[in-house]
């Protein structure tokens, strides 16, 4: 009996509930199914069935067209403006993703409808009956979770899930400047782009070169900022400095001013007609301006110097905070045992601080790995490297991806690189997260 | 600790060296800031070098002071509109974040339901995917829906994009509230909605204030999304407007106007930082201690 009721609900939503004599619920599920059908019919299928438009998938409703579109990515390209009926591969792919997301939401309700028909029938066999109204009250409280997260979920699907799924799928197509829809169709090419990245020398060289610099940059930038911050914290905390709070208050300024403003300012400091060259000329140190941003060594050094300027206050504050928690009694014990100040620092202060800040150093390296702003605003990735494709000497992976996407429209290659970055970031942060308490509790 | 020094040669020398280092660093830290202020008051319209050329030697103070750059921001550039746009986006993002994200945090922290682990895992994975790697797709989404060159959909994008990050913060805070509170309320017949509005929401005001504050401050200095989605100068935000003024390769390069505009926005931001400095510092220290 219960199985039969479930099968009925599986075919016509709510019909099982009808048999269970839960009319309100039955109506609710039935209305949802009608709504689903209405969407499909209203967005094209009805006109198609009535014969108003040619019988083809591209004229069908949201779901049929969506699934056809994401599988084929279209069939007719707009080779000239005379072509009136054409397919836009990218819109089809996006439409397919949206259709799939909506279908998934309906599917959740669908399987709830079947399960409910089954369990209610079971209960009735045992003689327990619950009216639709009391069910409605209960379900409203029970499904509070889902109603409460529905808006957030919709946002996540719309602005995170679908775009990321799209970016992921683009890696398996030939969507780039040679195939821009609707002039051309985009096609599924499987792992071809991945193979290209590893087999075509110029892509290969660029990836390896940019990746190496990204790694060097991430570690060097963190190391430099930490070293300066660390030294500053130690110096200001030392017995030689009076009013340490005032000194710290001044040195914290680079952290306090919005970084994008200072980065844009620094760019104007280092251009050939910029402030640094003018100061050096005024001082008579140089006789003609240096092209800071045109030189590989200078532009790389500038990135690290400016990053240190921006980043050292945070480390200074951090180390000061850790030093405040150091136990003074241990130092007294150490000096009674005859340890001099350097030995105390080496064996007590330094290891304690490092133990406390090590996880933050890892996070900082990971942050610099994807530090888009500083490279984009300061050097723009330049100077150009003739051996690289669409990248310069100071480009890190993420700025290269940005250039590939916005400047050169090499979407499939950009997507492959994004997946590459994702794997690296996910490995590091996954490892980091697994160790934290927040995750272990679940 | 008492800071009393014996006045011997070694201590005097060390003190001198330490202060020398501090003074050099203070100059390096303050010079760009002073230059920013000086340039905003400079009558020069040219390269950054020529602005410096017109100062008293190495002091970044212009020979003639003028407020003309601030007037030009509004007369010659759309600074007023940029500010208005940024403000609207910031307010919408704050409202959206406080409502949508708080609900998400509450549900994932305090309630057990089917799909919870799955949801947490999905959000965690999404968080690891740098959102702007999906730039193309976001662009196509906005193009498809006809949302390009408008600030309101951009605000929606910020609300949506912020969920993976702030949900985690909210949830972390709410997890630490005593469980007995909810249990007692449920015992008295409260619904989940009542537990949320009467108990958890009021108790979470600190984290909600923190997240809401972040949501308000964030969009002002974001550059990537506005650059991708806004075209017309009248629809620009502060960040993108200032970028165009500071871009030495573009025809819009206007360094003194840039510094004036940057100063206007930097003052409140910096003031807020120093006002809440204690919390930032505490946050940094908490991060350090968590790692132990």
Interface residues (C-beta under 8 A of the other chain):
Chain A: X90 X91 X94 X95 X141 X144 X145 X146 X148 X149 X151 X152 X153 X155 X156 X158 X159 X160 X161 X162 X163 X164 X165 X166 X167 X170 X232 X235 X236 X238 X239 X240 X241 X242 X247 X249 X250 X251 X252 X253 X254 X255 X256 X257 X258 X259 X260 X261 X262 X264 X265 X266 X267 X268 X269 X271 X273 X274 X275 X277 X278 X279 X282 X283 X289 X309 X314 X317 X318 X321 X322 X324 X325 X328 X355 X356 X357 X358 X359 X360 X370 X372 X373 X377 X398 X401 X402 X405 X406 X411 X414 X415 X418 X421 X422 X425 X426 X429 X430 X433 X436 X438 X441 X442
Chain B: X1 X3 X5 X11 X14 X15 X18 X19 X21 X22 X25 X26 X28 X29 X30 X32 X33 X35 X36 X47 X48 X49 X50 X51 X52 X53 X57 X58 X99 X100 X101 X103 X104 X106 X107 X108 X111 X113 X116 X117 X119 X120 X122 X123 X124 X125 X126 X128 X129 X130 X131 X132 X133 X134 X135 X136 X137 X138 X140 X141 X144 X156 X157 X159 X160 X161 X163 X164 X167 X168 X172 X175 X191 X192 X193 X196 X220 X221 X223 X224 X228 X239 X242 X243 X246 X248 X255 X258 X259 X262 X265 X266 X269 X270 X273 X274 X277 X280 X281 X284 X285 X287 X288 X289 X290 X291 X292
